Amino acid sequence: MSDAICSAKGCRADAVWVLAWNNPKIHTPDRRKTWLACEEHREHLSQFLGVRGFLKDVVLLREWEPTEGA
Ligand SMILES: [Zn+2]
């Protein structure tokens, strides 16, 4: 997971959090897009998704279990 870098613009920090989100206008309801966030940008990115109603879940990267292939 050494390539897990924060999704915030210009940030090169290691990601700690996974933000799972869904845009109901373009995604089916069970679809999950993910952004990665460092400790510093978790709140900023969560708010960005939250105000749009897109944010579904915030999970520690080490506890994140992608459901694809299940
Ligand atoms: Zn960051």
PDB file of the backbone (N, CA, C, O) and the ligand in Angstrom, with CONECT records:
HET     ZN  A 101       1
ATOM      1  N   MET A   1       0.824  -1.201   0.000  1.00  0.00           N
ATOM      2  CA  MET A   1       0.000   0.000   0.000  1.00  0.00           C
ATOM      3  C   MET A   1       0.864   1.260   0.000  1.00  0.00           C
ATOM      4  O   MET A   1       0.411   2.319   0.435  1.00  0.00           O
ATOM      5  N   SER A   2       2.097   1.157  -0.481  1.00  0.00           N
ATOM      6  CA  SER A   2       2.979   2.313  -0.434  1.00  0.00           C
ATOM      7  C   SER A   2       2.539   3.395  -1.410  1.00  0.00           C
ATOM      8  O   SER A   2       2.989   4.538  -1.318  1.00  0.00           O
ATOM      9  N   ASP A   3       1.655   3.036  -2.352  1.00  0.00           N
ATOM     10  CA  ASP A   3       1.179   4.035  -3.302  1.00  0.00           C
ATOM     11  C   ASP A   3      -0.138   4.664  -2.860  1.00  0.00           C
ATOM     12  O   ASP A   3      -0.786   5.357  -3.644  1.00  0.00           O
ATOM     13  N   ALA A   4      -0.536   4.431  -1.622  1.00  0.00           N
ATOM     14  CA  ALA A   4      -1.771   5.018  -1.103  1.00  0.00           C
ATOM     15  C   ALA A   4      -1.480   6.439  -0.642  1.00  0.00           C
ATOM     16  O   ALA A   4      -1.032   6.680   0.479  1.00  0.00           O
ATOM     17  N   ILE A   5      -1.754   7.371  -1.552  1.00  0.00           N
ATOM     18  CA  ILE A   5      -1.453   8.786  -1.307  1.00  0.00           C
ATOM     19  C   ILE A   5      -2.767   9.557  -1.190  1.00  0.00           C
ATOM     20  O   ILE A   5      -3.747   9.260  -1.873  1.00  0.00           O
ATOM     21  N   CYS A   6      -2.758  10.530  -0.329  1.00  0.00           N
ATOM     22  CA  CYS A   6      -3.919  11.404  -0.108  1.00  0.00           C
ATOM     23  C   CYS A   6      -4.445  11.969  -1.439  1.00  0.00           C
ATOM     24  O   CYS A   6      -3.668  12.377  -2.301  1.00  0.00           O
ATOM     25  N   SER A   7      -5.775  11.985  -1.587  1.00  0.00           N
ATOM     26  CA  SER A   7      -6.409  12.480  -2.817  1.00  0.00           C
ATOM     27  C   SER A   7      -6.519  14.006  -2.870  1.00  0.00           C
ATOM     28  O   SER A   7      -6.888  14.554  -3.908  1.00  0.00           O
ATOM     29  N   ALA A   8      -6.210  14.693  -1.787  1.00  0.00           N
ATOM     30  CA  ALA A   8      -6.318  16.159  -1.784  1.00  0.00           C
ATOM     31  C   ALA A   8      -5.329  16.746  -2.782  1.00  0.00           C
ATOM     32  O   ALA A   8      -4.219  16.242  -2.954  1.00  0.00           O
ATOM     33  N   LYS A   9      -5.757  17.827  -3.438  1.00  0.00           N
ATOM     34  CA  LYS A   9      -4.952  18.446  -4.479  1.00  0.00           C
ATOM     35  C   LYS A   9      -3.587  18.882  -3.937  1.00  0.00           C
ATOM     36  O   LYS A   9      -3.505  19.623  -2.958  1.00  0.00           O
ATOM     37  N   GLY A  10      -2.545  18.420  -4.574  1.00  0.00           N
ATOM     38  CA  GLY A  10      -1.205  18.847  -4.193  1.00  0.00           C
ATOM     39  C   GLY A  10      -0.623  18.149  -2.983  1.00  0.00           C
ATOM     40  O   GLY A  10       0.530  18.395  -2.627  1.00  0.00           O
ATOM     41  N   CYS A  11      -1.390  17.284  -2.344  1.00  0.00           N
ATOM     42  CA  CYS A  11      -0.910  16.612  -1.138  1.00  0.00           C
ATOM     43  C   CYS A  11      -0.239  15.302  -1.519  1.00  0.00           C
ATOM     44  O   CYS A  11      -0.775  14.523  -2.307  1.00  0.00           O
ATOM     45  N   ARG A  12       0.946  15.066  -0.951  1.00  0.00           N
ATOM     46  CA  ARG A  12       1.676  13.835  -1.248  1.00  0.00           C
ATOM     47  C   ARG A  12       1.793  12.949  -0.012  1.00  0.00           C
ATOM     48  O   ARG A  12       2.580  12.003   0.005  1.00  0.00           O
ATOM     49  N   ALA A  13       1.021  13.252   1.007  1.00  0.00           N
ATOM     50  CA  ALA A  13       1.115  12.507   2.265  1.00  0.00           C
ATOM     51  C   ALA A  13       0.509  11.113   2.127  1.00  0.00           C
ATOM     52  O   ALA A  13      -0.375  10.889   1.300  1.00  0.00           O
ATOM     53  N   ASP A  14       0.987  10.195   2.932  1.00  0.00           N
ATOM     54  CA  ASP A  14       0.411   8.858   2.966  1.00  0.00           C
ATOM     55  C   ASP A  14      -1.038   8.927   3.434  1.00  0.00           C
ATOM     56  O   ASP A  14      -1.366   9.647   4.377  1.00  0.00           O
ATOM     57  N   ALA A  15      -1.890   8.174   2.767  1.00  0.00           N
ATOM     58  CA  ALA A  15      -3.303   8.147   3.151  1.00  0.00           C
ATOM     59  C   ALA A  15      -3.493   7.306   4.407  1.00  0.00           C
ATOM     60  O   ALA A  15      -2.839   6.281   4.598  1.00  0.00           O
ATOM     61  N   VAL A  16      -4.399   7.763   5.251  1.00  0.00           N
ATOM     62  CA  VAL A  16      -4.754   7.044   6.479  1.00  0.00           C
ATOM     63  C   VAL A  16      -6.215   6.618   6.426  1.00  0.00           C
ATOM     64  O   VAL A  16      -6.606   5.617   7.027  1.00  0.00           O
ATOM     65  N   TRP A  17      -7.017   7.396   5.697  1.00  0.00           N
ATOM     66  CA  TRP A  17      -8.465   7.194   5.669  1.00  0.00           C
ATOM     67  C   TRP A  17      -8.955   6.892   4.247  1.00  0.00           C
ATOM     68  O   TRP A  17      -8.371   7.337   3.259  1.00  0.00           O
ATOM     69  N   VAL A  18     -10.021   6.137   4.182  1.00  0.00           N
ATOM     70  CA  VAL A  18     -10.739   5.916   2.935  1.00  0.00           C
ATOM     71  C   VAL A  18     -12.111   6.574   3.060  1.00  0.00           C
ATOM     72  O   VAL A  18     -12.860   6.294   3.995  1.00  0.00           O
ATOM     73  N   LEU A  19     -12.428   7.441   2.119  1.00  0.00           N
ATOM     74  CA  LEU A  19     -13.749   8.068   2.070  1.00  0.00           C
ATOM     75  C   LEU A  19     -14.535   7.386   0.954  1.00  0.00           C
ATOM     76  O   LEU A  19     -14.168   7.471  -0.218  1.00  0.00           O
ATOM     77  N   ALA A  20     -15.598   6.722   1.322  1.00  0.00           N
ATOM     78  CA  ALA A  20     -16.439   6.050   0.326  1.00  0.00           C
ATOM     79  C   ALA A  20     -17.611   6.963  -0.006  1.00  0.00           C
ATOM     80  O   ALA A  20     -18.300   7.450   0.890  1.00  0.00           O
ATOM     81  N   TRP A  21     -17.834   7.193  -1.289  1.00  0.00           N
ATOM     82  CA  TRP A  21     -18.894   8.121  -1.682  1.00  0.00           C
ATOM     83  C   TRP A  21     -19.590   7.645  -2.944  1.00  0.00           C
ATOM     84  O   TRP A  21     -19.130   6.745  -3.646  1.00  0.00           O
ATOM     85  N   ASN A  22     -20.723   8.293  -3.202  1.00  0.00           N
ATOM     86  CA  ASN A  22     -21.584   7.909  -4.320  1.00  0.00           C
ATOM     87  C   ASN A  22     -22.331   9.142  -4.794  1.00  0.00           C
ATOM     88  O   ASN A  22     -22.968   9.838  -4.003  1.00  0.00           O
ATOM     89  N   ASN A  23     -22.252   9.403  -6.061  1.00  0.00           N
ATOM     90  CA  ASN A  23     -23.031  10.499  -6.660  1.00  0.00           C
ATOM     91  C   ASN A  23     -24.269   9.901  -7.300  1.00  0.00           C
ATOM     92  O   ASN A  23     -24.175   9.267  -8.351  1.00  0.00           O
ATOM     93  N   PRO A  24     -25.432  10.092  -6.684  1.00  0.00           N
ATOM     94  CA  PRO A  24     -26.647   9.427  -7.177  1.00  0.00           C
ATOM     95  C   PRO A  24     -27.030   9.825  -8.597  1.00  0.00           C
ATOM     96  O   PRO A  24     -27.814   9.128  -9.241  1.00  0.00           O
ATOM     97  N   LYS A  25     -26.489  10.937  -9.095  1.00  0.00           N
ATOM     98  CA  LYS A  25     -26.818  11.342 -10.463  1.00  0.00           C
ATOM     99  C   LYS A  25     -26.092  10.512 -11.506  1.00  0.00           C
ATOM    100  O   LYS A  25     -26.571  10.367 -12.631  1.00  0.00           O
ATOM    101  N   ILE A  26     -24.948   9.972 -11.144  1.00  0.00           N
ATOM    102  CA  ILE A  26     -24.160   9.226 -12.136  1.00  0.00           C
ATOM    103  C   ILE A  26     -23.831   7.797 -11.718  1.00  0.00           C
ATOM    104  O   ILE A  26     -23.370   7.006 -12.541  1.00  0.00           O
ATOM    105  N   HIS A  27     -24.062   7.456 -10.454  1.00  0.00           N
ATOM    106  CA  HIS A  27     -23.724   6.113  -9.988  1.00  0.00           C
ATOM    107  C   HIS A  27     -24.983   5.377  -9.528  1.00  0.00           C
ATOM    108  O   HIS A  27     -25.922   5.987  -9.018  1.00  0.00           O
ATOM    109  N   THR A  28     -24.984   4.063  -9.715  1.00  0.00           N
ATOM    110  CA  THR A  28     -26.053   3.271  -9.121  1.00  0.00           C
ATOM    111  C   THR A  28     -25.863   3.291  -7.599  1.00  0.00           C
ATOM    112  O   THR A  28     -24.750   3.492  -7.111  1.00  0.00           O
ATOM    113  N   PRO A  29     -26.965   3.080  -6.846  1.00  0.00           N
ATOM    114  CA  PRO A  29     -26.912   3.295  -5.388  1.00  0.00           C
ATOM    115  C   PRO A  29     -25.884   2.450  -4.649  1.00  0.00           C
ATOM    116  O   PRO A  29     -25.377   2.872  -3.610  1.00  0.00           O
ATOM    117  N   ASP A  30     -25.569   1.271  -5.162  1.00  0.00           N
ATOM    118  CA  ASP A  30     -24.627   0.408  -4.445  1.00  0.00           C
ATOM    119  C   ASP A  30     -23.178   0.627  -4.878  1.00  0.00           C
ATOM    120  O   ASP A  30     -22.262   0.008  -4.338  1.00  0.00           O
ATOM    121  N   ARG A  31     -22.981   1.502  -5.845  1.00  0.00           N
ATOM    122  CA  ARG A  31     -21.630   1.811  -6.314  1.00  0.00           C
ATOM    123  C   ARG A  31     -20.907   2.663  -5.278  1.00  0.00           C
ATOM    124  O   ARG A  31     -21.514   3.545  -4.670  1.00  0.00           O
ATOM    125  N   ARG A  32     -19.619   2.411  -5.072  1.00  0.00           N
ATOM    126  CA  ARG A  32     -18.831   3.235  -4.163  1.00  0.00           C
ATOM    127  C   ARG A  32     -17.562   3.708  -4.852  1.00  0.00           C
ATOM    128  O   ARG A  32     -16.740   2.913  -5.306  1.00  0.00           O
ATOM    129  N   LYS A  33     -17.428   5.034  -4.915  1.00  0.00           N
ATOM    130  CA  LYS A  33     -16.167   5.619  -5.321  1.00  0.00           C
ATOM    131  C   LYS A  33     -15.359   5.850  -4.050  1.00  0.00           C
ATOM    132  O   LYS A  33     -15.925   6.038  -2.974  1.00  0.00           O
ATOM    133  N   THR A  34     -14.059   5.837  -4.174  1.00  0.00           N
ATOM    134  CA  THR A  34     -13.258   6.062  -2.973  1.00  0.00           C
ATOM    135  C   THR A  34     -12.215   7.146  -3.198  1.00  0.00           C
ATOM    136  O   THR A  34     -11.597   7.239  -4.258  1.00  0.00           O
ATOM    137  N   TRP A  35     -12.044   7.948  -2.183  1.00  0.00           N
ATOM    138  CA  TRP A  35     -10.945   8.888  -2.102  1.00  0.00           C
ATOM    139  C   TRP A  35     -10.101   8.485  -0.918  1.00  0.00           C
ATOM    140  O   TRP A  35     -10.599   7.929   0.061  1.00  0.00           O
ATOM    141  N   LEU A  36      -8.828   8.768  -1.015  1.00  0.00           N
ATOM    142  CA  LEU A  36      -7.923   8.519   0.103  1.00  0.00           C
ATOM    143  C   LEU A  36      -7.591   9.851   0.755  1.00  0.00           C
ATOM    144  O   LEU A  36      -7.498  10.876   0.080  1.00  0.00           O
ATOM    145  N   ALA A  37      -7.415   9.830   2.058  1.00  0.00           N
ATOM    146  CA  ALA A  37      -7.112  11.078   2.765  1.00  0.00           C
ATOM    147  C   ALA A  37      -6.073  10.849   3.851  1.00  0.00           C
ATOM    148  O   ALA A  37      -6.093   9.835   4.548  1.00  0.00           O
ATOM    149  N   CYS A  38      -5.174  11.801   3.980  1.00  0.00           N
ATOM    150  CA  CYS A  38      -4.262  11.816   5.109  1.00  0.00           C
ATOM    151  C   CYS A  38      -5.010  12.379   6.320  1.00  0.00           C
ATOM    152  O   CYS A  38      -6.147  12.839   6.209  1.00  0.00           O
ATOM    153  N   GLU A  39      -4.354  12.333   7.465  1.00  0.00           N
ATOM    154  CA  GLU A  39      -4.999  12.829   8.686  1.00  0.00           C
ATOM    155  C   GLU A  39      -5.412  14.291   8.531  1.00  0.00           C
ATOM    156  O   GLU A  39      -6.476  14.697   8.999  1.00  0.00           O
ATOM    157  N   GLU A  40      -4.575  15.066   7.880  1.00  0.00           N
ATOM    158  CA  GLU A  40      -4.821  16.501   7.752  1.00  0.00           C
ATOM    159  C   GLU A  40      -6.011  16.826   6.851  1.00  0.00           C
ATOM    160  O   GLU A  40      -6.740  17.783   7.114  1.00  0.00           O
ATOM    161  N   HIS A  41      -6.213  16.047   5.800  1.00  0.00           N
ATOM    162  CA  HIS A  41      -7.236  16.383   4.806  1.00  0.00           C
ATOM    163  C   HIS A  41      -8.539  15.605   4.945  1.00  0.00           C
ATOM    164  O   HIS A  41      -9.469  15.810   4.165  1.00  0.00           O
ATOM    165  N   ARG A  42      -8.612  14.718   5.928  1.00  0.00           N
ATOM    166  CA  ARG A  42      -9.833  13.919   6.079  1.00  0.00           C
ATOM    167  C   ARG A  42     -11.062  14.819   6.235  1.00  0.00           C
ATOM    168  O   ARG A  42     -12.083  14.604   5.581  1.00  0.00           O
ATOM    169  N   GLU A  43     -10.956  15.822   7.103  1.00  0.00           N
ATOM    170  CA  GLU A  43     -12.112  16.674   7.354  1.00  0.00           C
ATOM    171  C   GLU A  43     -12.482  17.495   6.120  1.00  0.00           C
ATOM    172  O   GLU A  43     -13.657  17.614   5.773  1.00  0.00           O
ATOM    173  N   HIS A  44     -11.479  18.053   5.469  1.00  0.00           N
ATOM    174  CA  HIS A  44     -11.719  18.870   4.274  1.00  0.00           C
ATOM    175  C   HIS A  44     -12.427  18.063   3.187  1.00  0.00           C
ATOM    176  O   HIS A  44     -13.419  18.514   2.616  1.00  0.00           O
ATOM    177  N   LEU A  45     -11.913  16.879   2.911  1.00  0.00           N
ATOM    178  CA  LEU A  45     -12.501  16.055   1.855  1.00  0.00           C
ATOM    179  C   LEU A  45     -13.885  15.533   2.273  1.00  0.00           C
ATOM    180  O   LEU A  45     -14.795  15.440   1.450  1.00  0.00           O
ATOM    181  N   SER A  46     -14.030  15.197   3.552  1.00  0.00           N
ATOM    182  CA  SER A  46     -15.328  14.727   4.043  1.00  0.00           C
ATOM    183  C   SER A  46     -16.384  15.807   3.894  1.00  0.00           C
ATOM    184  O   SER A  46     -17.518  15.527   3.505  1.00  0.00           O
ATOM    185  N   GLN A  47     -16.009  17.046   4.205  1.00  0.00           N
ATOM    186  CA  GLN A  47     -16.960  18.145   4.080  1.00  0.00           C
ATOM    187  C   GLN A  47     -17.335  18.378   2.628  1.00  0.00           C
ATOM    188  O   GLN A  47     -18.501  18.610   2.309  1.00  0.00           O
ATOM    189  N   PHE A  48     -16.334  18.314   1.743  1.00  0.00           N
ATOM    190  CA  PHE A  48     -16.585  18.513   0.320  1.00  0.00           C
ATOM    191  C   PHE A  48     -17.651  17.537  -0.168  1.00  0.00           C
ATOM    192  O   PHE A  48     -18.586  17.928  -0.867  1.00  0.00           O
ATOM    193  N   LEU A  49     -17.507  16.268   0.204  1.00  0.00           N
ATOM    194  CA  LEU A  49     -18.477  15.253  -0.206  1.00  0.00           C
ATOM    195  C   LEU A  49     -19.765  15.370   0.597  1.00  0.00           C
ATOM    196  O   LEU A  49     -20.855  15.155   0.066  1.00  0.00           O
ATOM    197  N   GLY A  50     -19.641  15.708   1.876  1.00  0.00           N
ATOM    198  CA  GLY A  50     -20.792  15.759   2.769  1.00  0.00           C
ATOM    199  C   GLY A  50     -21.813  16.810   2.367  1.00  0.00           C
ATOM    200  O   GLY A  50     -23.014  16.542   2.381  1.00  0.00           O
ATOM    201  N   VAL A  51     -21.346  18.013   2.005  1.00  0.00           N
ATOM    202  CA  VAL A  51     -22.288  19.078   1.650  1.00  0.00           C
ATOM    203  C   VAL A  51     -23.046  18.741   0.374  1.00  0.00           C
ATOM    204  O   VAL A  51     -24.137  19.265   0.147  1.00  0.00           O
ATOM    205  N   ARG A  52     -22.483  17.875  -0.459  1.00  0.00           N
ATOM    206  CA  ARG A  52     -23.153  17.460  -1.687  1.00  0.00           C
ATOM    207  C   ARG A  52     -24.036  16.231  -1.479  1.00  0.00           C
ATOM    208  O   ARG A  52     -24.744  15.797  -2.387  1.00  0.00           O
ATOM    209  N   GLY A  53     -23.981  15.681  -0.270  1.00  0.00           N
ATOM    210  CA  GLY A  53     -24.779  14.495   0.022  1.00  0.00           C
ATOM    211  C   GLY A  53     -24.192  13.224  -0.560  1.00  0.00           C
ATOM    212  O   GLY A  53     -24.892  12.222  -0.701  1.00  0.00           O
ATOM    213  N   PHE A  54     -22.896  13.257  -0.902  1.00  0.00           N
ATOM    214  CA  PHE A  54     -22.270  12.107  -1.553  1.00  0.00           C
ATOM    215  C   PHE A  54     -21.610  11.149  -0.566  1.00  0.00           C
ATOM    216  O   PHE A  54     -21.442   9.967  -0.864  1.00  0.00           O
ATOM    217  N   LEU A  55     -21.237  11.654   0.604  1.00  0.00           N
ATOM    218  CA  LEU A  55     -20.411  10.848   1.509  1.00  0.00           C
ATOM    219  C   LEU A  55     -21.204   9.719   2.146  1.00  0.00           C
ATOM    220  O   LEU A  55     -22.277   9.936   2.709  1.00  0.00           O
ATOM    221  N   LYS A  56     -20.660   8.507   2.051  1.00  0.00           N
ATOM    222  CA  LYS A  56     -21.332   7.338   2.606  1.00  0.00           C
ATOM    223  C   LYS A  56     -20.611   6.785   3.823  1.00  0.00           C
ATOM    224  O   LYS A  56     -21.250   6.321   4.768  1.00  0.00           O
ATOM    225  N   ASP A  57     -19.292   6.831   3.806  1.00  0.00           N
ATOM    226  CA  ASP A  57     -18.546   6.148   4.856  1.00  0.00           C
ATOM    227  C   ASP A  57     -17.124   6.689   4.933  1.00  0.00           C
ATOM    228  O   ASP A  57     -16.536   7.066   3.919  1.00  0.00           O
ATOM    229  N   VAL A  58     -16.584   6.721   6.135  1.00  0.00           N
ATOM    230  CA  VAL A  58     -15.176   7.064   6.335  1.00  0.00           C
ATOM    231  C   VAL A  58     -14.571   5.939   7.166  1.00  0.00           C
ATOM    232  O   VAL A  58     -15.006   5.682   8.288  1.00  0.00           O
ATOM    233  N   VAL A  59     -13.569   5.275   6.611  1.00  0.00           N
ATOM    234  CA  VAL A  59     -13.020   4.072   7.223  1.00  0.00           C
ATOM    235  C   VAL A  59     -11.500   4.187   7.236  1.00  0.00           C
ATOM    236  O   VAL A  59     -10.904   4.725   6.303  1.00  0.00           O
ATOM    237  N   LEU A  60     -10.887   3.687   8.283  1.00  0.00           N
ATOM    238  CA  LEU A  60      -9.428   3.634   8.307  1.00  0.00           C
ATOM    239  C   LEU A  60      -8.932   2.766   7.159  1.00  0.00           C
ATOM    240  O   LEU A  60      -9.486   1.700   6.890  1.00  0.00           O
ATOM    241  N   LEU A  61      -7.899   3.224   6.493  1.00  0.00           N
ATOM    242  CA  LEU A  61      -7.377   2.500   5.336  1.00  0.00           C
ATOM    243  C   LEU A  61      -7.025   1.058   5.699  1.00  0.00           C
ATOM    244  O   LEU A  61      -7.285   0.144   4.917  1.00  0.00           O
ATOM    245  N   ARG A  62      -6.441   0.848   6.867  1.00  0.00           N
ATOM    246  CA  ARG A  62      -6.035  -0.510   7.236  1.00  0.00           C
ATOM    247  C   ARG A  62      -7.226  -1.410   7.532  1.00  0.00           C
ATOM    248  O   ARG A  62      -7.085  -2.631   7.609  1.00  0.00           O
ATOM    249  N   GLU A  63      -8.413  -0.798   7.700  1.00  0.00           N
ATOM    250  CA  GLU A  63      -9.611  -1.600   7.963  1.00  0.00           C
ATOM    251  C   GLU A  63     -10.535  -1.662   6.754  1.00  0.00           C
ATOM    252  O   GLU A  63     -11.598  -2.282   6.794  1.00  0.00           O
ATOM    253  N   TRP A  64     -10.107  -1.005   5.676  1.00  0.00           N
ATOM    254  CA  TRP A  64     -10.940  -0.943   4.474  1.00  0.00           C
ATOM    255  C   TRP A  64     -10.902  -2.274   3.740  1.00  0.00           C
ATOM    256  O   TRP A  64      -9.834  -2.818   3.461  1.00  0.00           O
ATOM    257  N   GLU A  65     -12.082  -2.786   3.435  1.00  0.00           N
ATOM    258  CA  GLU A  65     -12.178  -4.038   2.701  1.00  0.00           C
ATOM    259  C   GLU A  65     -13.045  -3.806   1.476  1.00  0.00           C
ATOM    260  O   GLU A  65     -14.272  -3.775   1.574  1.00  0.00           O
ATOM    261  N   PRO A  66     -12.412  -3.643   0.330  1.00  0.00           N
ATOM    262  CA  PRO A  66     -13.199  -3.456  -0.899  1.00  0.00           C
ATOM    263  C   PRO A  66     -14.107  -4.668  -1.119  1.00  0.00           C
ATOM    264  O   PRO A  66     -13.705  -5.816  -0.925  1.00  0.00           O
ATOM    265  N   THR A  67     -15.337  -4.375  -1.528  1.00  0.00           N
ATOM    266  CA  THR A  67     -16.301  -5.469  -1.683  1.00  0.00           C
ATOM    267  C   THR A  67     -16.265  -6.074  -3.074  1.00  0.00           C
ATOM    268  O   THR A  67     -16.899  -7.098  -3.326  1.00  0.00           O
ATOM    269  N   GLU A  68     -15.520  -5.441  -3.983  1.00  0.00           N
ATOM    270  CA  GLU A  68     -15.459  -5.980  -5.335  1.00  0.00           C
ATOM    271  C   GLU A  68     -14.883  -7.389  -5.345  1.00  0.00           C
ATOM    272  O   GLU A  68     -13.942  -7.694  -4.613  1.00  0.00           O
ATOM    273  N   GLY A  69     -15.454  -8.232  -6.174  1.00  0.00           N
ATOM    274  CA  GLY A  69     -14.970  -9.601  -6.273  1.00  0.00           C
ATOM    275  C   GLY A  69     -15.533 -10.514  -5.206  1.00  0.00           C
ATOM    276  O   GLY A  69     -15.197 -11.698  -5.167  1.00  0.00           O
ATOM    277  N   ALA A  70     -16.371  -9.995  -4.351  1.00  0.00           N
ATOM    278  CA  ALA A  70     -16.912 -10.818  -3.283  1.00  0.00           C
ATOM    279  C   ALA A  70     -17.945 -11.799  -3.833  1.00  0.00           C
ATOM    280  O   ALA A  70     -18.516 -12.583  -3.075  1.00  0.00           O
TER     281      ALA A  70
HETATM  282 ZN    ZN A 101      -3.510  15.194   2.497  1.00  0.00          ZN2+
END
